[in-house]
């Protein structure tokens, strides 16, 4: 297939593209606002473009005769979304609308959309099912929920088929540690922990008031390679079935403090951390059930938290040597 990967120069996108290029013609569409062209697999075709540019999207769909879209282009930082809601709604919602509009005009019927566990808000449940009430507690989550509704609505009149994947906390790097989270300003937990260890700097834990065993936020972590596998399974699913909306998660949660303790133990490093005030928009607990993703896609994680820590650590070491 000819597959368009929006955000393909970003963290998740670069790993997904690396997994896809051996079997498909992959067109990476990215404005490089947070992605980096040097992390785009050379076997793919790179196009510098924004999902806000409707005319350019139309040209690209026509030129490459796109069969399916993997939509990973979004602004994703919770705290930033609280301070800049208009920016998030413009990029995430209007950008997704442009993409769907282009798909309809071009006759492209398949989309895999990267949604988020942030759509659930602060449910504080042991395992979150897809059927739970959606009550985002930050603008980022609200934009993802809005995009989900929009994608669903487009199916009625346009015969669009979709896989909506609600990602939980993504971590880890590609198989050879060539692709991973490479932003200058890190926001994800495991990369931040590893960077603090490598640079021998103090690590900051934000908040010690959450309703968890050690009062730090509890999250479900999933390896980026497992997400890439889910996307490959999703492309196969859409070739034979209609649509689905599932969690991509591990069924198990760790607090921020537990992740830090495991990382320092696995990497055999001394602890060096302190607590800081919590950030706006952070729920207490986000741990999902992947029962539905297994039933529908036969997907379940192959990698665990230690795998994520080790692979991200190797990627970060490589990154420092290159720089």
Secondary structure, DSSP 4 states (H G I P E B T S, - for coil): -EEEEETTTSHHHHHHHHHHTTTSEEEEEE--SS--GGGS-TTSEEEE--TT-HHHHHHHHHHHT--EEEE------HHHHHH-HHHHIIIIIIHHHHHHHHHHHHT--EEEEEEEGGGS-S---SSB-TTSPP--SSHHHHHHHHHHHHHHHHHHHH--EEEEEEE-EEE---TTS-SS---SS--SHHHHHHHHHHTT--EEEE-S-SSSTTSS-EEEEEEHHHHHHHHHHHHHHHHHS--EEEEE--S-EEEHHHHHHHHHHHTT----EEEEPPPTT--SEE-B--HHHHHHH-------HHHHHHHHHHHHHHHHHH-
